[in-house]
Amino acid sequence: MKKQLTTIFLVLVCFGSFAQVTFDKGYYINNGNQKVECLIKNLDWSDNPTSFQYKLSENSELKTITIKDVKEFSVYNSLKYLRATVKIDRSSDNTNDLDSNRNIKFAEEEIFLRTMVEGDATLYNYQEGNLTRFFFKKEASEIKQLIYKRYFVTATKVGKNNQYQQQLWNSLKCQKLSIKDIERLDYKASKLIPFFIKYNKCHDSGFVEIENNYKKESLSFSLRPGISLSSLDTKSRGTFFTRNFTSDNLTAYRFAIEGELVIGSNNGKWAVLFELAYESFKTKQEASIVSSIGGVVVPTTLRIIEIDYTSIEFPIGLRHYLFLNGNSKLFVNGVFSLSAGGNLSIDNFTELKKAHSFKFGVGYKYKDKYSLEFRYGANKNIGRNTDRGWSYQNNMLSIIFGYKIF
């Protein structure tokens, strides 16, 4: 059964890896100010790109175009990049690499800026590895970097140059924005985007929140009942003998409450998940016991084995979403499952239980409300009794249904 479970799971993983739609409707504007409608390979860039791939239609040739030939490009309802020549500071924000100079050192570069909010006041972002810079423009003025820098005041004390707060206070005046709003404003997208939206609403400038998929972190909870197909390998090793048997075709039942924290960056494609789960199975079946004494295999014996297993676990891990359309998405996740209690009894002997294991799953979610997941856990050590020399390994393929409650 172990091979069957592994084969089923590998098929599911392959299906998930090839199912993602990668080309989305968009456009680019070339150096001649011509707008070209196309399908853009949407990589949801974590770093601002210098080129991208596109097709003019589904069946046309795949082409690559660089920043030298593109003034602007956009994936509709998702993201927009603008080519700009700006003065940018590349001081490191890593504590180990900070210098002792409070002042900014600019260099002029031609880069793609990601548009976050567009209106009377426009906010842009530039990301490259650990480097994060924000830029802004008011009406027809030039694009300027919002200045922020950490630096060493002494060998052990870190100071901050928060000049961006003064820049915004001087440039973006509004009755609904106070100096306290500025002082509380962190150098983060999740803070700057609402600030620029508030300013543009104040001036009724008909702004557009380009980065409408740039979500704040969101926490939700779901009920997660399911059933599992399982096998149990039991081994006993003494000084002069070994004894093994396998229990196949075990049906286990589970119930869990899952919490999912969707990470705001990367268009909500990544999430941290954690569960409180209860699993159990109970069986009474005939098992073939293979034994050896002093290395000599003795005839196989048949015996009725009673197994009673319950487990309370706390799986925690990461989930990655693959969007298909507005209502549907696939996901893959990996979790490390921590034992929080439970019991394993074989022929009324209670065993010491240890249930830490890794599990991997693929699934489908509809309207962020309903989900179906196939999750596989292999070689989970669910029990050990050192006094009797027993150990137990469990392989399990779970079918898990999900319903978001809030």
Secondary structure by P-SEA (a helix, b strand, c coil): caaaaaaaaaaaaaaaaaccccccccccccccccccccccccccccccccccccccccccbbbbbcccccccccccccbbbbbbbcccccccccccccccccbbbbbbbbbbbbbcccccbbbbbbbcccbbbbbbbcccccccccccccccccccbbbbccaaaaaaaaccccccccaaaaaacccccccaaaaaaaaaaaacccccccccccccbbbbbbbbbbcccbbbbbbbbcccbbbbbbbcbbbbbbcbbbbbbbbcccccccbbbbbbccccccbbbbbbbbbccccccccbbbbbbbbbbbbbbbbbbbbbbbbcccccccccbbbbbbbccccccccccccbbbbbbcccccccccccccbbbbbbbcccccccccccbbbbbbbbccbbbbbbcc
